[in-house]
Amino acid sequence: MPAEKSDSPKRVLETSERIAEVLFGLIMVLTFTGSLSVAEAGRAEVRTMLIAALGCNIAWGIIDGVFYLMRCRAEKGGGLIILRAVRNAADPQTAQRLIANALPAVVASILQPTDLDTMRQRLKQLPEPPDREHLRKEDWLGAVGVFLLVFLSTFPVVTPFIFMHDARLALRFSVSHRRGHWC
């Protein structure tokens, strides 16, 4: 359904989704840093690990950004389908049922048939919707935000390997930093 412009910005991800994205990014980079044999690792091995860890999180960030855009598109498309179904309903009761089913259960449970009919009438008064919804600037910015969450979660783990030439010390620093204390 065409959405009214809101003064409050839409969250890119809910808090739990943001935490999950960061954790997934950390898990991926830790997979690479944990596989490094510090007893034998020279700068070439550390460099290879850094490139692999960053490359993996770049790829995962792009994938998650694309999934975010797909979810945005699906939500918008679902709204258009419901709008068209309400407008084309054979009778007001069918339209009211479609509206109620599209709402969260707790919201639908408090609405009276007159409330649902008011919604039905207002939906019928809306201008003809586009054939399909398009992604907006905010959607693309949200996808970039998702990418950045995944990609930037790499740096607390790999930064010691970038600045320290001793792989053993970098791993020790990285591990102690992840535990929340310093060496």
N, C-alpha and C positions, 0 to 999 in steps of 0.2 A: 504494500500500500504506500502511496506517496506519503512521506513523513513531513510533518510540520517542522519548520526550523526551530531548534531548541536553543535557549541561551546557555544551557549547561552542555559542556562537551561530552561526547560519548566516550566511554572508556575503551581503550584499545583492547585490553584484556582485563578480566577480573583479577583480583589479587592472587588467588590460588593458581590461575593460569600463568601469571607472570612468574610466580615462584617456580612453577613446574618448568617453564622455559629456561630459566636460569639454571635450575638443577640438571636438566637434560644437557645443557651446554657444558656444565661442569663435569658431568659424568663422561661425556665424550672426550673432553680434553684430558681428564684424569686417566682415561684408558690409554692415551698415548704417553703421557708422562710416566705413568706407572709401568709401562712396558720397557722403559729405558733402563738398560743395565748400567748403572752408574759406575760399576767397577771397571767397565771396559769402554765407557762412552767418551769419545773425543768430541771436538767441536763439530765435526762432520755429522756424527750421529745425533748430536743435540740439534743441529740445524735441520736435519731430516725430520726429527720428531716435531720441531716447532712448525715446520711447513705442513706436515701431516695434520697436526692438531688444529692449526689455523684453517687449513683447507677443509677439514671435516666440519668445523663449526660454520664456515662460510656456506658450505653446501647445505648444512642443516638449517641455517638461518634463512636461506633462499627458499628451501622447501617449506618451512613453517610460514614464511611470508606469503607464499603462493596458496597454502592451505587457508590462511587467514582471508585472502581475497576470495577464494572459493566459498568460504563460509558467508562472507558479506553478500556475495552474489546470490547464494542460495536463500538467505534470509529475505533479501529484497524480492526475489522471484516468488517465494512463498507468499509474501504479502500481496503481490499482484494477482496470484492465483485466487487467494481468498477474496480480494476485492471483486474480481470478475465473477466469482461464484455467487457472492452476495448480490451483486447487481443483476445476475441472470437467474436468480432463484425463482422457482415456480410460484412460491407463496411467501408471505412475510415470516411464517413460522420456520420455514427451512432456512431463510436468511438469518433469522435470529439464532438458530442452532449453529450455523456456520460461524457467526460472530462469537458466540459463547465458547465454541470449541477452539477458537483462535486465541482466546484470552487465557491467562493463568487461571487455574481452577479456583483459587481463592478469590480472585476478582470476579469471575463469572458467577460464583456462588452467591454474591451479594446483590447482583443485578436483577431487577424486576423485568418482566417482559416489556414494559413501557420504556425502560432504559435501553434495552436491546433494540427496540423498534426505532427509538430516536437515533441510535447509532446507524441502523440500517438506512434510514432516510437521509442522514447526513452523508453516508458513503455514496448513496445514489446521486447526491447533488455535486459530488466532486467532479472536476473536469475528467474527460476521458484519459486514462493512464496511458503511458507509452507501451509499446509492444513488449518491451523488456526494460528493466532498470539497468542503468549503467553505473559502474563504479565511480565514486566521487573522489575528489582530492583527499578527503579525510580517510577514505578507505585505503588509498595508496600510502598515505602517511602512516596509517596504522600498520600496514605490512612492513614498512621500513622500520617502525618501532619494534615489531616482533623480531625482525632480522637483527637489529642492534642488540636486543636483549640476549639472544643466543650468541652472537659474535663477541660482544664485549665481556661476556662471562668467561671467555677464554683467558683474558689478560691477567687476572689475579694469580692464576696458576702458572702461566708461561713466562711472566715477567722476570722472575729470578733466573730463568734459563737464558734470557736475552742479555742480561747485564752481568751475570757471573760466568766466568770461564771454567770454573770447577763444577762439573755436573753433580758431583756428590753434595757439595755445599748448596747448590741451587735446589736440588731435590729436598734436602733437609730443610732449607728455608721455606720452600713451597709447602711442604707437609706441615711444618710447625705453624706457618701462617694460616693454613686452612683450619687448623685446630683452634685458632683464635689467640695464639700467643706467639711471641717472638723467640728466636734461638737464644 
